[in-house]
């Protein structure tokens, strides 16, 4: 049996019988053929609708997955951007804190150096003062010794004269 086409249905011609019109056998055969083809087409159409519905379900499933993946990608990009921004901000904060600490360390070091230099200058001044005092004391002691020695020399000289006189008198 060949497939029935719409053209076959349009162009079908039944033989006319003189009393009844069309041959009922031909019409019945043709209708049986149309019914079989229609049932076959109807069945195929139902199967194709089921297959199409199944494919639509699969497509909808993949579209849902695609939407989920797209939103996940958008969230991941936003998270990555936020992470980069946070990391950059944290890095800048760490650098700023480190620079501030470095400045404070340098200032502390400069202040300690100035303090140590001031102490050293004060100690140097104290040493110069001590040296000056020692020189003054040296000169005082030297003059005192000189005066004492001169006094003793004078006494010896006087005693020498007395001794010489006593020696001469004898």
C-alpha positions as CSV (number, residue, x, y, z in Angstrom):
1,X,0.0,0.0,0.0
2,X,1.4,3.4,-1.0
3,X,1.2,6.5,1.2
4,X,-1.8,8.7,0.7
5,X,-1.0,12.3,-0.1
6,X,-3.3,15.3,0.0
7,X,-3.2,15.5,-3.7
8,X,-4.5,11.9,-3.9
9,X,-7.4,12.9,-1.8
10,X,-8.1,15.9,-3.9
11,X,-7.9,14.1,-7.2
12,X,-9.6,10.9,-6.4
13,X,-12.4,10.1,-8.8
14,X,-14.9,7.4,-8.2
15,X,-16.8,5.6,-10.9
16,X,-20.3,6.5,-11.2
17,X,-22.9,3.9,-11.1
18,X,-26.1,4.5,-12.9
19,X,-28.4,4.1,-10.0
20,X,-26.5,4.7,-6.8
21,X,-23.9,7.4,-7.7
22,X,-20.4,6.3,-6.8
23,X,-19.3,2.7,-6.4
24,X,-19.7,2.1,-2.7
25,X,-16.9,-0.5,-2.8
26,X,-14.4,2.0,-4.3
27,X,-15.5,4.6,-1.8
28,X,-15.2,2.1,1.1
29,X,-11.8,0.9,-0.1
30,X,-10.7,4.5,-0.5
31,X,-12.0,5.4,2.9
32,X,-10.3,2.4,4.5
33,X,-7.1,3.5,2.8
34,X,-7.6,7.1,4.1
35,X,-8.4,5.8,7.6
36,X,-5.3,3.6,7.7
37,X,-3.1,6.4,6.4
38,X,-4.8,8.8,8.8
39,X,-4.3,6.5,11.8
40,X,-0.7,5.9,10.7
41,X,-0.2,9.7,10.4
42,X,-2.1,10.3,13.6
43,X,0.0,7.8,15.5
44,X,3.3,9.2,14.0
45,X,2.1,12.7,14.8
46,X,1.4,11.6,18.4
47,X,4.8,10.0,18.6
48,X,6.4,13.1,17.2
49,X,4.5,15.3,19.6
50,X,5.7,13.1,22.5
51,X,9.3,13.2,21.1
52,X,9.0,17.0,20.6
53,X,7.7,17.4,24.1
54,X,10.5,15.3,25.4
55,X,13.0,17.4,23.4
56,X,11.3,20.6,24.6
57,X,11.8,19.3,28.2
58,X,15.4,18.5,27.5
59,X,15.9,22.0,25.9
60,X,14.1,23.6,28.8
61,X,16.4,21.7,31.2
62,X,19.5,22.8,29.3
63,X,18.1,26.4,29.1
64,X,17.7,26.2,32.9
65,X,21.2,24.9,33.3
66,X,22.4,27.6,30.9
67,X,20.7,30.3,33.0
68,X,22.1,28.8,36.2
69,X,25.6,28.7,34.6
70,X,25.3,32.3,33.4
71,X,24.2,33.5,36.8
72,X,27.0,31.5,38.4
73,X,29.5,33.1,36.0
74,X,28.1,36.6,36.8
75,X,28.3,35.8,40.5
76,X,31.8,34.4,40.1
77,X,32.9,37.5,38.1
78,X,31.4,39.8,40.8
79,X,33.0,37.8,43.5
80,X,36.4,37.9,41.7
81,X,36.0,41.7,41.2
82,X,35.1,42.1,44.8
83,X,38.0,39.9,45.9
84,X,40.4,42.0,43.7
85,X,39.0,45.2,45.1
86,X,39.3,44.0,48.7
87,X,42.8,42.7,48.1
88,X,43.8,46.0,46.5
89,X,42.2,47.9,49.4
90,X,43.9,45.7,51.9
91,X,47.2,45.9,50.2
92,X,46.9,49.7,50.1
93,X,46.0,49.7,53.8
94,X,49.0,47.5,54.6
95,X,51.3,49.7,52.6
96,X,49.9,52.8,54.3
97,X,50.3,51.3,57.7
98,X,53.9,50.1,56.9
99,X,54.8,53.6,55.6
100,X,53.4,55.2,58.7
101,X,55.3,52.7,60.9
102,X,58.5,53.4,58.9
103,X,58.0,57.1,59.3
104,X,57.5,56.6,63.1
105,X,60.6,54.4,63.3
106,X,62.6,57.0,61.4
107,X,61.3,59.8,63.6
108,X,62.0,57.7,66.8
109,X,65.5,56.9,65.5
110,X,66.2,60.6,64.7
111,X,64.9,61.7,68.1
112,X,67.1,59.1,69.8
113,X,70.1,60.2,67.7
114,X,69.4,63.8,68.7
115,X,69.0,62.8,72.3
116,X,72.2,60.8,72.2
117,X,74.1,63.6,70.5
118,X,72.7,66.0,73.1
119,X,73.9,63.7,75.9
120,X,77.2,63.2,74.2
121,X,77.6,67.0,73.8
122,X,76.7,67.4,77.5
123,X,79.2,64.8,78.5
124,X,81.8,66.4,76.3
125,X,81.1,69.7,77.9
126,X,81.4,68.1,81.3
127,X,84.7,66.5,80.3
128,X,85.9,69.9,79.1
129,X,84.8,71.4,82.4
130,X,86.6,68.7,84.3
131,X,89.7,69.2,82.2
132,X,89.5,72.9,82.9
133,X,89.1,72.2,86.6
134,X,92.0,69.8,86.5
135,X,94.2,72.4,84.8
136,X,93.2,75.0,87.3
137,X,93.8,72.5,90.2
138,X,97.2,71.6,88.6
139,X,98.2,75.3,88.3
140,X,97.0,75.9,91.9
141,X,98.8,72.8,93.3
142,X,101.9,73.7,91.2
143,X,101.9,77.3,92.5
144,X,101.3,76.0,96.0
145,X,104.2,73.6,95.7
146,X,106.3,76.3,94.3
147,X,105.4,78.6,97.1
148,X,106.1,75.8,99.6
149,X,109.4,75.0,98.0
150,X,110.4,78.6,97.9
151,X,109.4,79.0,101.5
152,X,111.5,75.9,102.4
153,X,114.4,77.1,100.3
154,X,114.2,80.5,102.1
155,X,114.1,78.7,105.4
156,X,117.1,76.5,104.3
157,X,118.9,79.6,103.1
158,X,118.2,81.3,106.5
159,X,119.3,78.2,108.3
160,X,122.4,78.0,106.1
161,X,123.3,81.5,107.1
162,X,122.7,80.7,110.7
163,X,124.7,77.5,110.3
164,X,127.5,79.2,108.6
165,X,127.6,81.9,111.3
166,X,127.6,79.3,114.0
167,X,130.4,77.5,112.2
168,X,132.4,80.6,111.9
169,X,131.9,81.5,115.4
170,X,133.4,78.4,116.6
